[in-house]
Amino acid sequence: MLATLILATLLMQQDPAAAGLKALEGEKYAEAAALLEKAIAADPKDLSSQFNLALAHTFLNQDAPAIAAYRRVLALQPGLYEASLNLGMVLLRAKQPAEAVAPLQDAAKAKPKEARPRVYLADALQASGAEPAAVEAAYREALTLDDKSAASQLGLGRALAKQAKWPEAITAYQSAVALDPQFKDTAGELAAQLEAAGRKADAIALYQTLDSPAARERVAMLQLDAGELAAAITSLEAAVKASPTVANRLALASAYLRNKEPEKSQPLLEAALGQEPNNLELRMTYGRLQRDLRKFDAAAQQFYFVTKQEPKNVQAWRELSAMLISLKQDENALACFARLKELGDDAPAHDFFRAVILDRNHQFQPALDAYRRFLSRSEGKFPDEEFKSRQRARILEKELSKR
């Protein structure tokens, strides 16, 4: 018995190809690679050792040497199915999809009734940026051989989406999810594409299949865009309940404001500001809420905060100027208009408000000049203000002519 074992060991030492195969079968891949390298050094045309070496490198996730070994196998025996298939798979894993196409085509030709090479070939075509029509055809061919492949249905859906074949794409994505629920989240991928293509109803339907705050938020935003305020509020209320993030609270608060429910907005905005006190979008929204509640001083504080953080924020300066006028802080309001002019925002309405402020402070000539400038620029867009300006301008002209 001992003599037999010694003899077998000696034979293995003399035959690294056999030893390498045994190590490979025992999943000792690094040892197998070393032994098989010795075998190939002794006989570079040893097809089995070349293939087994390629396998060892594949299992070790050593893509570059695996690719080189498979190519040597195919140089020795062109069209060998296993080598062509494995080479294509490793090239895909190594993110070289264009290089994977040819060997996978060879594998598909070698075994035309096997689904596996067809699936990988379609994947390679898609990843390499081939024409979507060609990718679609490849996935359809793979599905004729295995219609239960969720991955192929997903690939087909992506190819169809690139061609704007939306109804077919939706069906393919839905088939992928039905075959394998782990693909459920891919509905969001297609929904985003439908949204970008303007197919908002289809996008909403897909987003609604996803149980995530982000998807609920997108549904709500689309519903808001469509003017479906009640539906949007319902969606956002669910999103806030599941995930009370600043973004969700702000979106719901904004929806309440649009629905003329400011009392519901206030606690949401205050909670959000507690989370992110330096969030300027939040500050602006909260300021507008205070403005609508006619709490002008509180509103002005919010807008002023934003102007300090973003001195070039035109909208914040506009909002602040309106609050200062309401609070009759005339000097500060005029300073706001001066700042807006520096920022390139010299709207006709600003002339009207300047005129009103100067007028009530008895600066009659500058007020008259401001009224005239407003009238010369308003172009009939502000009929009420234009009427008031003409009336005051006539009165001021008479007053000034007496002096």
C-alpha positions as CSV (number, residue, x, y, z in Angstrom):
1,M,0.0,0.0,0.0
2,L,2.8,2.5,1.0
3,A,4.7,1.6,-2.2
4,T,1.6,2.3,-4.3
5,L,1.2,5.7,-2.7
6,I,4.8,6.6,-3.2
7,L,4.6,5.5,-6.8
8,A,1.5,7.6,-7.3
9,T,3.2,10.7,-5.8
10,L,6.2,10.2,-8.0
11,L,4.0,10.0,-11.1
12,M,2.2,13.1,-10.1
13,Q,5.4,15.0,-9.6
14,Q,6.5,13.8,-13.0
15,D,3.1,14.8,-14.5
16,P,2.2,18.4,-13.4
17,A,-0.8,18.4,-15.8
18,A,-2.4,15.6,-13.9
19,A,-1.5,17.2,-10.6
20,G,-2.8,20.5,-11.7
21,L,-6.1,18.9,-12.8
22,K,-6.4,17.3,-9.4
23,A,-5.7,20.6,-7.6
24,L,-8.3,22.3,-9.8
25,E,-10.9,19.6,-9.0
26,G,-10.1,20.1,-5.3
27,E,-10.7,23.9,-5.7
28,K,-7.0,24.7,-4.9
29,Y,-6.9,27.2,-7.7
30,A,-3.6,28.9,-7.0
31,E,-1.8,25.6,-6.6
32,A,-3.5,24.3,-9.8
33,A,-2.3,27.4,-11.8
34,A,1.3,26.9,-10.7
35,L,1.3,23.2,-11.7
36,L,-0.4,23.9,-15.0
37,E,2.1,26.6,-15.9
38,K,4.8,24.0,-15.5
39,A,2.9,21.6,-17.7
40,I,2.5,24.2,-20.4
41,A,6.1,25.2,-20.2
42,A,6.9,21.6,-21.0
43,D,4.3,21.4,-23.8
44,P,2.8,24.7,-25.0
45,K,0.4,22.7,-27.2
46,D,-1.2,20.9,-24.3
47,L,-4.8,21.9,-25.0
48,S,-6.2,20.5,-21.8
49,S,-3.6,22.2,-19.6
50,Q,-4.2,25.5,-21.3
51,F,-7.9,25.2,-20.8
52,N,-7.5,24.1,-17.2
53,L,-5.1,27.0,-16.5
54,A,-7.7,29.4,-17.9
55,L,-10.3,27.9,-15.6
56,A,-8.0,28.3,-12.6
57,H,-7.4,32.0,-13.4
58,T,-11.2,32.4,-13.9
59,F,-12.0,31.0,-10.5
60,L,-9.3,33.2,-9.0
61,N,-10.9,36.3,-10.6
62,Q,-7.6,36.9,-12.4
63,D,-9.2,38.2,-15.6
64,A,-6.2,39.2,-17.6
65,P,-4.3,35.9,-17.4
66,A,-7.6,34.0,-17.9
67,I,-8.3,35.9,-21.1
68,A,-4.8,35.2,-22.4
69,A,-5.1,31.5,-21.6
70,Y,-8.5,31.1,-23.3
71,R,-7.2,32.9,-26.4
72,R,-4.3,30.4,-26.5
73,V,-6.8,27.6,-26.3
74,L,-8.8,29.0,-29.2
75,A,-5.6,29.5,-31.2
76,L,-5.0,25.7,-30.7
77,Q,-8.6,24.8,-31.4
78,P,-10.6,27.6,-33.0
79,G,-14.4,27.6,-32.2
80,L,-14.1,25.4,-29.1
81,Y,-17.5,26.1,-27.4
82,E,-16.4,26.0,-23.8
83,A,-13.4,28.3,-24.4
84,S,-15.4,30.7,-26.6
85,L,-18.2,30.9,-24.0
86,N,-15.9,31.3,-21.0
87,L,-13.7,33.9,-22.8
88,G,-16.8,36.0,-23.6
89,M,-18.0,35.8,-20.0
90,V,-14.6,36.8,-18.6
91,L,-14.3,39.7,-21.0
92,L,-17.8,40.9,-19.9
93,R,-16.7,40.6,-16.2
94,A,-13.6,42.6,-17.1
95,K,-15.8,45.3,-18.6
96,Q,-14.6,44.6,-22.2
97,P,-18.0,44.0,-23.8
98,A,-17.0,44.9,-27.3
99,E,-14.2,42.3,-27.1
100,A,-16.7,39.7,-25.8
101,V,-19.0,39.9,-28.8
102,A,-16.9,37.8,-31.3
103,P,-16.2,34.8,-29.0
104,L,-19.9,34.8,-27.8
105,Q,-21.0,34.8,-31.4
106,D,-18.8,31.8,-32.0
107,A,-20.2,30.0,-28.9
108,A,-23.8,30.7,-30.1
109,K,-23.0,29.3,-33.5
110,A,-21.4,26.2,-32.0
111,K,-24.5,25.4,-30.0
112,P,-27.5,27.2,-31.6
113,K,-30.0,25.7,-29.2
114,E,-28.3,26.8,-26.0
115,A,-29.7,29.9,-24.4
116,R,-26.7,30.8,-22.3
117,P,-24.4,32.1,-25.0
118,R,-27.3,34.0,-26.6
119,V,-28.0,35.7,-23.3
120,Y,-24.4,36.7,-22.8
121,L,-24.1,37.8,-26.4
122,A,-27.1,40.1,-26.0
123,D,-25.6,41.5,-22.7
124,A,-22.3,42.1,-24.6
125,L,-24.0,43.9,-27.4
126,Q,-26.0,46.1,-25.0
127,A,-23.0,46.9,-22.8
128,S,-20.8,47.8,-25.9
129,G,-23.4,50.3,-27.1
130,A,-24.6,48.4,-30.2
131,E,-27.6,49.6,-32.1
132,P,-30.7,49.1,-29.9
133,A,-32.5,47.2,-32.7
134,A,-29.6,44.7,-32.8
135,V,-29.7,44.3,-29.0
136,E,-33.4,43.9,-29.1
137,A,-33.1,41.1,-31.7
138,A,-30.4,39.4,-29.7
139,Y,-32.5,39.3,-26.5
140,R,-35.6,38.1,-28.4
141,E,-33.5,35.3,-29.8
142,A,-32.3,34.4,-26.3
143,L,-35.9,34.4,-25.1
144,T,-37.0,32.0,-27.8
145,L,-34.6,29.5,-26.1
146,D,-35.4,30.4,-22.5
147,D,-38.6,32.4,-22.0
148,K,-38.2,32.3,-18.2
149,S,-35.0,34.4,-18.1
150,A,-35.8,37.6,-16.1
151,A,-32.4,39.1,-17.0
152,S,-33.2,38.7,-20.7
153,Q,-36.6,40.3,-20.3
154,L,-34.9,43.2,-18.5
155,G,-32.3,43.5,-21.2
156,L,-35.1,43.5,-23.8
157,G,-37.0,46.2,-21.9
158,R,-33.9,48.4,-21.9
159,A,-33.3,48.0,-25.6
160,L,-37.0,48.8,-26.3
161,A,-36.8,51.9,-24.1
162,K,-33.8,53.2,-26.1
163,Q,-36.0,53.0,-29.2
164,A,-38.9,54.7,-27.4
165,K,-41.1,51.6,-27.9
166,W,-42.7,52.4,-24.6
167,P,-45.7,50.0,-24.4
168,E,-43.4,47.0,-25.3
169,A,-40.7,48.2,-22.9
170,I,-43.2,48.4,-20.0
171,T,-44.4,44.9,-20.8
172,A,-40.8,43.6,-20.8
173,Y,-39.9,45.2,-17.5
174,Q,-43.1,43.9,-15.9
175,S,-42.3,40.4,-17.2
176,A,-38.8,40.6,-15.7
177,V,-40.3,41.5,-12.3
178,A,-42.9,38.8,-12.5
179,L,-40.2,36.2,-13.3
180,D,-37.8,37.5,-10.5
181,P,-39.0,39.9,-7.9
182,Q,-35.4,41.0,-7.2
183,F,-35.8,43.1,-10.4
184,K,-38.7,45.1,-8.9
185,D,-36.6,48.3,-8.3
186,T,-35.8,48.4,-12.0
187,A,-39.3,49.8,-12.6
188,G,-37.9,53.1,-11.2
189,E,-35.3,53.1,-14.0
190,L,-38.0,52.8,-16.7
191,A,-40.2,55.3,-14.9
192,A,-37.5,57.9,-15.0
193,Q,-37.1,57.4,-18.7
194,L,-40.9,57.6,-19.2
195,E,-40.9,60.8,-17.2
196,A,-38.2,62.3,-19.3
197,A,-40.1,61.4,-22.4
198,G,-43.2,63.2,-21.2
199,R,-45.2,60.0,-20.5
200,K,-46.1,61.1,-17.0
201,A,-49.1,58.9,-16.5
202,D,-47.1,55.8,-17.4
203,A,-44.3,57.0,-15.1
204,I,-46.7,57.5,-12.2
205,A,-48.1,54.0,-12.7
206,L,-44.6,52.5,-12.5
207,Y,-43.4,54.6,-9.6
208,Q,-46.5,53.5,-7.7
209,T,-45.4,49.9,-7.9
210,L,-42.3,50.8,-5.8
211,D,-42.5,50.9,-2.1
212,S,-40.0,53.6,-1.4
213,P,-40.2,57.2,-0.2
214,A,-38.2,58.4,-3.2
215,A,-40.8,56.8,-5.6
216,R,-43.7,58.3,-3.7
217,E,-42.1,61.7,-3.9
218,R,-41.7,61.4,-7.6
219,V,-45.3,60.4,-7.9
220,A,-46.3,63.4,-5.9
221,M,-44.1,65.8,-8.0
222,L,-45.7,64.5,-11.2
223,Q,-49.1,64.8,-9.7
224,L,-48.3,68.4,-8.7
225,D,-47.1,69.1,-12.2
226,A,-50.4,67.8,-13.6
227,G,-52.4,69.9,-11.2
228,E,-53.6,66.9,-9.2
229,L,-53.1,68.6,-5.8
230,A,-55.3,66.3,-3.7
231,A,-53.6,63.2,-5.1
232,A,-50.1,64.7,-4.7
233,I,-50.8,65.6,-1.1
234,T,-51.9,62.0,-0.4
235,S,-48.7,60.7,-1.9
236,L,-46.5,63.2,0.0
237,E,-48.3,62.5,3.3
238,A,-47.4,58.8,2.8
239,A,-43.8,59.7,1.9
240,V,-43.4,61.9,5.0
241,K,-44.9,59.2,7.3
242,A,-42.4,56.6,5.9
243,S,-39.4,58.9,5.7
244,P,-39.7,62.4,7.3
245,T,-36.7,63.9,5.4
246,V,-36.3,67.6,4.8
247,A,-37.1,67.1,1.1
248,N,-40.3,65.3,1.8
249,R,-41.4,67.7,4.4
250,L,-40.7,70.7,2.2
251,A,-42.5,69.1,-0.8
252,L,-45.6,68.4,1.4
253,A,-45.5,71.9,2.9
254,S,-45.3,73.4,-0.6
255,A,-48.3,71.3,-1.7
256,Y,-50.3,72.5,1.3
257,L,-49.4,76.1,0.5
258,R,-50.6,75.6,-3.1
259,N,-53.8,74.1,-1.7
260,K,-54.3,77.1,0.5
261,E,-53.7,75.2,3.7
262,P,-51.0,77.3,5.3
263,E,-51.8,76.1,8.8
264,K,-50.7,72.6,7.8
265,S,-47.5,73.8,6.3
266,Q,-46.2,75.6,9.3
267,P,-45.3,72.6,11.6
268,L,-43.7,70.8,8.6
269,L,-41.5,73.7,7.7
270,E,-40.5,74.3,11.3
271,A,-39.6,70.6,11.8
272,A,-37.6,70.7,8.6
273,L,-35.8,73.9,9.7
274,G,-34.9,72.1,12.9
275,Q,-33.2,69.5,10.8
276,E,-31.5,71.9,8.4
277,P,-31.4,75.5,9.7
278,N,-29.1,76.6,6.9
279,N,-31.3,75.2,4.1
280,L,-32.0,78.4,2.1
281,E,-34.9,76.9,0.1
282,L,-36.6,76.1,3.3
283,R,-36.0,79.6,4.6
284,M,-37.6,81.0,1.5
285,T,-40.6,78.8,1.7
286,Y,-41.0,79.5,5.4
287,G,-40.7,83.2,4.7
288,R,-43.5,83.0,2.1
289,L,-45.7,81.2,4.5
290,Q,-45.2,84.0,7.1
291,R,-45.9,86.5,4.4
292,D,-49.1,84.8,3.4
293,L,-50.1,84.7,7.1
294,R,-49.4,88.5,7.1
295,K,-46.6,88.1,9.7
296,F,-44.4,90.5,7.7
297,D,-41.7,91.0,10.3
298,A,-41.2,87.2,10.7
299,A,-41.2,86.8,6.9
300,A,-38.6,89.7,6.5
301,Q,-36.3,87.9,9.0
302,Q,-36.3,84.8,6.8
303,F,-35.6,86.6,3.6
304,Y,-32.9,88.7,5.2
305,F,-31.2,85.5,6.4
306,V,-31.1,84.3,2.8
307,T,-29.7,87.5,1.5
308,K,-26.9,87.4,4.1
309,Q,-26.0,83.8,3.0
310,E,-26.5,84.4,-0.7
311,P,-26.0,88.1,-1.4
312,K,-26.8,87.6,-5.1
313,N,-30.1,85.9,-4.6
314,V,-32.4,88.2,-6.5
315,Q,-35.6,86.5,-5.4
316,A,-34.7,86.9,-1.7
317,W,-34.0,90.6,-2.2
318,R,-37.4,91.0,-4.0
319,E,-39.3,89.2,-1.2
320,L,-37.4,91.2,1.4
321,S,-38.2,94.5,-0.3
322,A,-41.9,93.7,-0.4
323,M,-41.9,92.9,3.3
324,L,-40.0,96.1,4.2
325,I,-42.6,98.2,2.2
326,S,-45.4,96.5,4.1
327,L,-43.5,97.3,7.4
328,K,-43.0,100.9,6.2
329,Q,-39.2,100.5,6.6
330,D,-38.8,102.8,3.7
331,E,-35.1,103.5,3.9
332,N,-34.3,99.8,4.0
333,A,-36.7,99.1,1.2
334,L,-35.0,101.7,-1.1
335,A,-31.7,100.1,-0.2
336,C,-33.1,96.7,-1.4
337,F,-34.2,98.2,-4.7
338,A,-30.7,99.7,-5.1
339,R,-29.2,96.3,-4.5
340,L,-31.5,94.7,-7.0
341,K,-30.5,97.2,-9.6
342,E,-26.8,96.3,-8.9
343,L,-27.7,92.7,-9.5
344,G,-29.2,93.6,-12.9
345,D,-32.9,93.3,-11.8
346,D,-34.4,96.7,-12.7
347,A,-38.0,95.8,-13.2
348,P,-40.7,98.5,-13.9
349,A,-42.5,97.5,-10.7
350,H,-39.5,98.7,-8.7
351,D,-40.0,102.2,-10.1
352,F,-43.6,102.2,-8.9
353,F,-42.6,101.1,-5.4
354,R,-39.8,103.6,-5.3
355,A,-42.3,106.3,-6.3
356,V,-44.7,105.3,-3.6
357,I,-42.0,105.3,-0.9
358,L,-40.6,108.7,-2.0
359,D,-44.1,110.1,-2.4
360,R,-45.2,109.2,1.2
361,N,-41.9,110.7,2.5
362,H,-42.6,114.0,0.7
363,Q,-39.7,113.7,-1.7
364,F,-42.0,114.9,-4.5
365,Q,-39.6,115.6,-7.4
366,P,-37.8,112.2,-7.1
367,A,-41.3,110.6,-6.6
368,L,-42.6,112.2,-9.8
369,D,-39.5,111.1,-11.7
370,A,-40.0,107.6,-10.5
371,Y,-43.7,107.6,-11.5
372,R,-42.8,108.9,-15.0
373,R,-40.1,106.2,-15.4
374,F,-42.6,103.5,-14.4
375,L,-45.2,104.8,-16.8
376,S,-42.6,104.9,-19.7
377,R,-41.7,101.3,-19.1
378,S,-44.8,99.5,-17.9
379,E,-46.4,99.0,-21.4
380,G,-49.9,98.4,-20.0
381,K,-48.9,95.4,-18.0
382,F,-49.9,96.9,-14.7
383,P,-53.2,98.7,-15.3
384,D,-54.0,99.4,-11.6
385,E,-50.6,100.7,-10.8
386,E,-50.5,102.8,-14.0
387,F,-53.8,104.4,-13.1
388,K,-52.5,105.3,-9.7
389,S,-49.3,106.6,-11.1
390,R,-51.0,108.9,-13.6
391,Q,-53.2,110.3,-10.9
392,R,-50.3,111.0,-8.5
393,A,-48.1,112.3,-11.3
394,R,-50.7,114.9,-12.2
395,I,-51.1,115.9,-8.6
396,L,-47.4,116.2,-8.0
397,E,-46.9,118.2,-11.2
398,K,-49.5,120.7,-9.9
399,E,-47.9,120.8,-6.5
400,L,-44.4,121.3,-7.9
401,S,-45.5,124.0,-10.4
402,K,-46.7,126.2,-7.4
403,R,-43.3,126.2,-5.9
